[in-house]
Amino acid sequence: MESSNAMPVTDEKSNCPNSNVVETTCLLVGEFDLIAVNLFAFGNGWKFAFAKNQDLPRTTSTKYSPQDQKYLLATQMEITLPLEPPFEAEPLRLLDEIVSKKK
């Protein structure tokens, strides 16, 4: 079933830390600190998995140079139950690590 409200995914220009500009749908490494993934599809109600941006897998797409790949997050990431790294059920320890690193 398709939603008539669905927005097409389009590439946007992103500035990599190495000064390269790439057209991509990938999020950038460091663009946010923590990601929350909804686990509702696993049938466990409204639960979430959390991971630090820096721990997420990078893209391996050959569309990008190896120099740019290290700055681009993978667009699809495997998540399983029970949770495996980099995902965790509670965000507080991860948030403490993020805050400590920024001090």
HELIX and SHEET records of a PDB file:
HELIX    1   1 PHE A   40  PHE A   42  5                                   3    
HELIX    2   2 ASN A   53  ASP A   55  5                                   3    
HELIX    3   3 PRO A   66  GLN A   69  1                                   4    
HELIX    4   4 LEU A   92  LYS A  102  1                                  11    
SHEET    1   A 2 GLU A  12  ASN A  15  0                                        
SHEET    2   A 2 VAL A  21  THR A  24 -1                                        
SHEET    1   B 2 LEU A  34  ASN A  38  0                                        
SHEET    2   B 2 PHE A  48  LYS A  52 -1                                        
END                                                                             
